[in-house]
């Protein structure tokens, strides 16, 4: 049975050593087995897992592949409109935020449902 990552993390908080260890653990491999699969030494895997060194991105992709996993990385433009809206909302007082939520709730309550086409 496939096991999902037990502790999902965002890229900004990702620790490469944690990722290597987690992938290896999910795959049920020892450090020596993973090292053999990617053509390195067990001591190198250990250094990566302990955060003493980091694999290059290509090596990291091979490590994940050897563990039956695939890493996805996406780059997106920052949406300045959404960012401005969030900043504006954060400047509101709690009572102003509550009023905004109440107004939105009233608007949603008066909206007509969209018919579902089958």
Secondary structure by P-SEA (a helix, b strand, c coil): cccccccccccccccaaaaaaaaaaaacccaaaaaaaacccaaaaaaaaaccccccaaaaaaaaaaacbbbbbbbbcccaaaaaaaaaaaaccaaaaaaaaaaaaaaaaacccccccc
